[in-house]
Amino acid sequence: MKQRRKATKAFYVEIESAKMEKFESKLADDKKTKKEWLNERIDEELGK
């Protein structure tokens, strides 16, 4: 557990419930998790 805490960081934000429900539905359609989606977006931003 200690090693995992050293290797990862949490990212937490609050958004409107309705918006999150739509987002979760889209992710389910795309068969992606929130973590997978976020990692892809971060990689895109860092690649710029």
PDB file of N, CA, C and O in Angstrom:
ATOM      1  N   MET A   1       0.817  -1.198   0.000  1.00  0.00           N
ATOM      2  CA  MET A   1       0.000   0.000   0.000  1.00  0.00           C
ATOM      3  C   MET A   1       0.864   1.268   0.000  1.00  0.00           C
ATOM      4  O   MET A   1       0.564   2.236  -0.699  1.00  0.00           O
ATOM      5  N   LYS A   2       1.936   1.243   0.793  1.00  0.00           N
ATOM      6  CA  LYS A   2       2.817   2.405   0.831  1.00  0.00           C
ATOM      7  C   LYS A   2       3.421   2.698  -0.538  1.00  0.00           C
ATOM      8  O   LYS A   2       3.519   3.853  -0.953  1.00  0.00           O
ATOM      9  N   GLN A   3       3.830   1.625  -1.240  1.00  0.00           N
ATOM     10  CA  GLN A   3       4.432   1.796  -2.562  1.00  0.00           C
ATOM     11  C   GLN A   3       3.429   2.413  -3.537  1.00  0.00           C
ATOM     12  O   GLN A   3       3.791   3.271  -4.343  1.00  0.00           O
ATOM     13  N   ARG A   4       2.163   1.976  -3.464  1.00  0.00           N
ATOM     14  CA  ARG A   4       1.150   2.525  -4.365  1.00  0.00           C
ATOM     15  C   ARG A   4       0.944   4.012  -4.107  1.00  0.00           C
ATOM     16  O   ARG A   4       0.798   4.793  -5.047  1.00  0.00           O
ATOM     17  N   ARG A   5       0.932   4.401  -2.849  1.00  0.00           N
ATOM     18  CA  ARG A   5       0.760   5.819  -2.525  1.00  0.00           C
ATOM     19  C   ARG A   5       1.910   6.658  -3.042  1.00  0.00           C
ATOM     20  O   ARG A   5       1.720   7.823  -3.392  1.00  0.00           O
ATOM     21  N   LYS A   6       3.092   6.085  -3.094  1.00  0.00           N
ATOM     22  CA  LYS A   6       4.241   6.821  -3.623  1.00  0.00           C
ATOM     23  C   LYS A   6       4.157   6.955  -5.142  1.00  0.00           C
ATOM     24  O   LYS A   6       4.680   7.914  -5.710  1.00  0.00           O
ATOM     25  N   ALA A   7       3.503   5.998  -5.801  1.00  0.00           N
ATOM     26  CA  ALA A   7       3.467   5.964  -7.262  1.00  0.00           C
ATOM     27  C   ALA A   7       2.237   6.636  -7.861  1.00  0.00           C
ATOM     28  O   ALA A   7       2.212   6.898  -9.063  1.00  0.00           O
ATOM     29  N   THR A   8       1.226   6.920  -7.060  1.00  0.00           N
ATOM     30  CA  THR A   8      -0.007   7.500  -7.597  1.00  0.00           C
ATOM     31  C   THR A   8      -0.433   8.728  -6.807  1.00  0.00           C
ATOM     32  O   THR A   8      -0.009   8.935  -5.670  1.00  0.00           O
ATOM     33  N   LYS A   9      -1.279   9.536  -7.433  1.00  0.00           N
ATOM     34  CA  LYS A   9      -1.882  10.697  -6.779  1.00  0.00           C
ATOM     35  C   LYS A   9      -3.356  10.721  -7.135  1.00  0.00           C
ATOM     36  O   LYS A   9      -3.752  10.290  -8.218  1.00  0.00           O
ATOM     37  N   ALA A  10      -4.159  11.225  -6.224  1.00  0.00           N
ATOM     38  CA  ALA A  10      -5.599  11.311  -6.457  1.00  0.00           C
ATOM     39  C   ALA A  10      -5.934  12.617  -7.187  1.00  0.00           C
ATOM     40  O   ALA A  10      -5.266  13.636  -7.012  1.00  0.00           O
ATOM     41  N   PHE A  11      -6.975  12.556  -7.999  1.00  0.00           N
ATOM     42  CA  PHE A  11      -7.477  13.729  -8.721  1.00  0.00           C
ATOM     43  C   PHE A  11      -8.983  13.755  -8.488  1.00  0.00           C
ATOM     44  O   PHE A  11      -9.692  12.878  -8.981  1.00  0.00           O
ATOM     45  N   TYR A  12      -9.482  14.730  -7.757  1.00  0.00           N
ATOM     46  CA  TYR A  12     -10.885  14.767  -7.386  1.00  0.00           C
ATOM     47  C   TYR A  12     -11.475  16.136  -7.664  1.00  0.00           C
ATOM     48  O   TYR A  12     -10.924  17.157  -7.250  1.00  0.00           O
ATOM     49  N   VAL A  13     -12.590  16.153  -8.363  1.00  0.00           N
ATOM     50  CA  VAL A  13     -13.334  17.388  -8.606  1.00  0.00           C
ATOM     51  C   VAL A  13     -14.825  17.088  -8.494  1.00  0.00           C
ATOM     52  O   VAL A  13     -15.260  15.956  -8.705  1.00  0.00           O
ATOM     53  N   GLU A  14     -15.592  18.104  -8.164  1.00  0.00           N
ATOM     54  CA  GLU A  14     -17.035  17.957  -8.121  1.00  0.00           C
ATOM     55  C   GLU A  14     -17.637  18.667  -9.327  1.00  0.00           C
ATOM     56  O   GLU A  14     -17.265  19.795  -9.651  1.00  0.00           O
ATOM     57  N   ILE A  15     -18.580  17.983  -9.990  1.00  0.00           N
ATOM     58  CA  ILE A  15     -19.299  18.583 -11.105  1.00  0.00           C
ATOM     59  C   ILE A  15     -20.786  18.293 -10.946  1.00  0.00           C
ATOM     60  O   ILE A  15     -21.178  17.498 -10.092  1.00  0.00           O
ATOM     61  N   GLU A  16     -21.603  18.928 -11.756  1.00  0.00           N
ATOM     62  CA  GLU A  16     -23.049  18.751 -11.686  1.00  0.00           C
ATOM     63  C   GLU A  16     -23.416  17.289 -11.920  1.00  0.00           C
ATOM     64  O   GLU A  16     -22.825  16.616 -12.764  1.00  0.00           O
ATOM     65  N   SER A  17     -24.398  16.809 -11.160  1.00  0.00           N
ATOM     66  CA  SER A  17     -24.815  15.409 -11.252  1.00  0.00           C
ATOM     67  C   SER A  17     -25.286  15.037 -12.652  1.00  0.00           C
ATOM     68  O   SER A  17     -24.914  13.988 -13.177  1.00  0.00           O
ATOM     69  N   ALA A  18     -26.094  15.888 -13.250  1.00  0.00           N
ATOM     70  CA  ALA A  18     -26.636  15.581 -14.575  1.00  0.00           C
ATOM     71  C   ALA A  18     -25.517  15.453 -15.605  1.00  0.00           C
ATOM     72  O   ALA A  18     -25.542  14.563 -16.454  1.00  0.00           O
ATOM     73  N   LYS A  19     -24.547  16.343 -15.523  1.00  0.00           N
ATOM     74  CA  LYS A  19     -23.426  16.301 -16.461  1.00  0.00           C
ATOM     75  C   LYS A  19     -22.616  15.019 -16.265  1.00  0.00           C
ATOM     76  O   LYS A  19     -22.195  14.391 -17.237  1.00  0.00           O
ATOM     77  N   MET A  20     -22.399  14.637 -15.005  1.00  0.00           N
ATOM     78  CA  MET A  20     -21.625  13.428 -14.730  1.00  0.00           C
ATOM     79  C   MET A  20     -22.365  12.181 -15.207  1.00  0.00           C
ATOM     80  O   MET A  20     -21.739  11.256 -15.725  1.00  0.00           O
ATOM     81  N   GLU A  21     -23.673  12.143 -15.041  1.00  0.00           N
ATOM     82  CA  GLU A  21     -24.450  11.000 -15.510  1.00  0.00           C
ATOM     83  C   GLU A  21     -24.347  10.845 -17.021  1.00  0.00           C
ATOM     84  O   GLU A  21     -24.225   9.727 -17.521  1.00  0.00           O
ATOM     85  N   LYS A  22     -24.395  11.960 -17.757  1.00  0.00           N
ATOM     86  CA  LYS A  22     -24.234  11.908 -19.211  1.00  0.00           C
ATOM     87  C   LYS A  22     -22.841  11.419 -19.581  1.00  0.00           C
ATOM     88  O   LYS A  22     -22.675  10.616 -20.499  1.00  0.00           O
ATOM     89  N   PHE A  23     -21.850  11.910 -18.860  1.00  0.00           N
ATOM     90  CA  PHE A  23     -20.464  11.516 -19.112  1.00  0.00           C
ATOM     91  C   PHE A  23     -20.270  10.029 -18.847  1.00  0.00           C
ATOM     92  O   PHE A  23     -19.651   9.334 -19.653  1.00  0.00           O
ATOM     93  N   GLU A  24     -20.791   9.531 -17.727  1.00  0.00           N
ATOM     94  CA  GLU A  24     -20.664   8.115 -17.396  1.00  0.00           C
ATOM     95  C   GLU A  24     -21.372   7.245 -18.433  1.00  0.00           C
ATOM     96  O   GLU A  24     -20.904   6.154 -18.757  1.00  0.00           O
ATOM     97  N   SER A  25     -22.493   7.725 -18.945  1.00  0.00           N
ATOM     98  CA  SER A  25     -23.209   6.994 -19.983  1.00  0.00           C
ATOM     99  C   SER A  25     -22.372   6.911 -21.257  1.00  0.00           C
ATOM    100  O   SER A  25     -22.299   5.859 -21.892  1.00  0.00           O
ATOM    101  N   LYS A  26     -21.743   8.020 -21.625  1.00  0.00           N
ATOM    102  CA  LYS A  26     -20.886   8.040 -22.816  1.00  0.00           C
ATOM    103  C   LYS A  26     -19.698   7.095 -22.640  1.00  0.00           C
ATOM    104  O   LYS A  26     -19.331   6.370 -23.565  1.00  0.00           O
ATOM    105  N   LEU A  27     -19.102   7.109 -21.448  1.00  0.00           N
ATOM    106  CA  LEU A  27     -17.978   6.212 -21.190  1.00  0.00           C
ATOM    107  C   LEU A  27     -18.410   4.752 -21.272  1.00  0.00           C
ATOM    108  O   LEU A  27     -17.668   3.915 -21.785  1.00  0.00           O
ATOM    109  N   ALA A  28     -19.592   4.443 -20.775  1.00  0.00           N
ATOM    110  CA  ALA A  28     -20.100   3.073 -20.837  1.00  0.00           C
ATOM    111  C   ALA A  28     -20.282   2.655 -22.291  1.00  0.00           C
ATOM    112  O   ALA A  28     -19.971   1.523 -22.659  1.00  0.00           O
ATOM    113  N   ASP A  29     -20.787   3.569 -23.118  1.00  0.00           N
ATOM    114  CA  ASP A  29     -20.940   3.275 -24.547  1.00  0.00           C
ATOM    115  C   ASP A  29     -19.584   3.015 -25.206  1.00  0.00           C
ATOM    116  O   ASP A  29     -19.459   2.149 -26.073  1.00  0.00           O
ATOM    117  N   ASP A  30     -18.575   3.775 -24.783  1.00  0.00           N
ATOM    118  CA  ASP A  30     -17.223   3.633 -25.328  1.00  0.00           C
ATOM    119  C   ASP A  30     -16.437   2.504 -24.651  1.00  0.00           C
ATOM    120  O   ASP A  30     -15.315   2.195 -25.050  1.00  0.00           O
ATOM    121  N   LYS A  31     -17.036   1.895 -23.626  1.00  0.00           N
ATOM    122  CA  LYS A  31     -16.396   0.816 -22.848  1.00  0.00           C
ATOM    123  C   LYS A  31     -15.058   1.267 -22.268  1.00  0.00           C
ATOM    124  O   LYS A  31     -14.047   0.574 -22.387  1.00  0.00           O
ATOM    125  N   LYS A  32     -15.072   2.451 -21.633  1.00  0.00           N
ATOM    126  CA  LYS A  32     -13.887   2.996 -20.984  1.00  0.00           C
ATOM    127  C   LYS A  32     -14.219   3.324 -19.535  1.00  0.00           C
ATOM    128  O   LYS A  32     -15.368   3.603 -19.191  1.00  0.00           O
ATOM    129  N   THR A  33     -13.201   3.286 -18.704  1.00  0.00           N
ATOM    130  CA  THR A  33     -13.370   3.735 -17.332  1.00  0.00           C
ATOM    131  C   THR A  33     -13.007   5.215 -17.262  1.00  0.00           C
ATOM    132  O   THR A  33     -12.400   5.760 -18.183  1.00  0.00           O
ATOM    133  N   LYS A  34     -13.381   5.847 -16.175  1.00  0.00           N
ATOM    134  CA  LYS A  34     -13.019   7.254 -15.993  1.00  0.00           C
ATOM    135  C   LYS A  34     -11.503   7.402 -15.931  1.00  0.00           C
ATOM    136  O   LYS A  34     -10.940   8.372 -16.439  1.00  0.00           O
ATOM    137  N   LYS A  35     -10.860   6.439 -15.310  1.00  0.00           N
ATOM    138  CA  LYS A  35      -9.403   6.486 -15.197  1.00  0.00           C
ATOM    139  C   LYS A  35      -8.747   6.372 -16.570  1.00  0.00           C
ATOM    140  O   LYS A  35      -7.808   7.111 -16.867  1.00  0.00           O
ATOM    141  N   GLU A  36      -9.228   5.461 -17.406  1.00  0.00           N
ATOM    142  CA  GLU A  36      -8.675   5.310 -18.759  1.00  0.00           C
ATOM    143  C   GLU A  36      -8.873   6.597 -19.555  1.00  0.00           C
ATOM    144  O   GLU A  36      -7.952   7.061 -20.227  1.00  0.00           O
ATOM    145  N   TRP A  37     -10.067   7.170 -19.481  1.00  0.00           N
ATOM    146  CA  TRP A  37     -10.372   8.390 -20.218  1.00  0.00           C
ATOM    147  C   TRP A  37      -9.466   9.529 -19.763  1.00  0.00           C
ATOM    148  O   TRP A  37      -8.897  10.248 -20.584  1.00  0.00           O
ATOM    149  N   LEU A  38      -9.337   9.685 -18.440  1.00  0.00           N
ATOM    150  CA  LEU A  38      -8.518  10.770 -17.915  1.00  0.00           C
ATOM    151  C   LEU A  38      -7.053  10.597 -18.310  1.00  0.00           C
ATOM    152  O   LEU A  38      -6.397  11.566 -18.690  1.00  0.00           O
ATOM    153  N   ASN A  39      -6.544   9.388 -18.225  1.00  0.00           N
ATOM    154  CA  ASN A  39      -5.155   9.145 -18.627  1.00  0.00           C
ATOM    155  C   ASN A  39      -4.927   9.493 -20.092  1.00  0.00           C
ATOM    156  O   ASN A  39      -3.886  10.052 -20.437  1.00  0.00           O
ATOM    157  N   GLU A  40      -5.884   9.172 -20.957  1.00  0.00           N
ATOM    158  CA  GLU A  40      -5.766   9.526 -22.381  1.00  0.00           C
ATOM    159  C   GLU A  40      -5.711  11.036 -22.555  1.00  0.00           C
ATOM    160  O   GLU A  40      -4.884  11.545 -23.311  1.00  0.00           O
ATOM    161  N   ARG A  41      -6.587  11.757 -21.858  1.00  0.00           N
ATOM    162  CA  ARG A  41      -6.622  13.221 -21.980  1.00  0.00           C
ATOM    163  C   ARG A  41      -5.346  13.862 -21.451  1.00  0.00           C
ATOM    164  O   ARG A  41      -4.829  14.809 -22.042  1.00  0.00           O
ATOM    165  N   ILE A  42      -4.844  13.345 -20.343  1.00  0.00           N
ATOM    166  CA  ILE A  42      -3.603  13.891 -19.781  1.00  0.00           C
ATOM    167  C   ILE A  42      -2.457  13.637 -20.755  1.00  0.00           C
ATOM    168  O   ILE A  42      -1.643  14.531 -20.991  1.00  0.00           O
ATOM    169  N   ASP A  43      -2.377  12.436 -21.323  1.00  0.00           N
ATOM    170  CA  ASP A  43      -1.336  12.134 -22.297  1.00  0.00           C
ATOM    171  C   ASP A  43      -1.415  13.077 -23.498  1.00  0.00           C
ATOM    172  O   ASP A  43      -0.387  13.525 -24.006  1.00  0.00           O
ATOM    173  N   GLU A  44      -2.638  13.379 -23.952  1.00  0.00           N
ATOM    174  CA  GLU A  44      -2.813  14.318 -25.073  1.00  0.00           C
ATOM    175  C   GLU A  44      -2.275  15.700 -24.707  1.00  0.00           C
ATOM    176  O   GLU A  44      -1.570  16.325 -25.500  1.00  0.00           O
ATOM    177  N   GLU A  45      -2.602  16.169 -23.520  1.00  0.00           N
ATOM    178  CA  GLU A  45      -2.153  17.482 -23.094  1.00  0.00           C
ATOM    179  C   GLU A  45      -0.633  17.545 -22.934  1.00  0.00           C
ATOM    180  O   GLU A  45      -0.003  18.534 -23.307  1.00  0.00           O
ATOM    181  N   LEU A  46      -0.062  16.499 -22.387  1.00  0.00           N
ATOM    182  CA  LEU A  46       1.382  16.479 -22.195  1.00  0.00           C
ATOM    183  C   LEU A  46       2.134  16.324 -23.506  1.00  0.00           C
ATOM    184  O   LEU A  46       3.293  16.726 -23.611  1.00  0.00           O
ATOM    185  N   GLY A  47       1.484  15.744 -24.501  1.00  0.00           N
ATOM    186  CA  GLY A  47       2.107  15.561 -25.800  1.00  0.00           C
ATOM    187  C   GLY A  47       2.147  16.831 -26.627  1.00  0.00           C
ATOM    188  O   GLY A  47       2.881  16.900 -27.612  1.00  0.00           O
ATOM    189  N   LYS A  48       1.378  17.833 -26.249  1.00  0.00           N
ATOM    190  CA  LYS A  48       1.333  19.083 -27.023  1.00  0.00           C
ATOM    191  C   LYS A  48       2.563  19.913 -26.813  1.00  0.00           C
ATOM    192  O   LYS A  48       2.685  20.993 -27.390  1.00  0.00           O
TER     193      LYS A  48
END
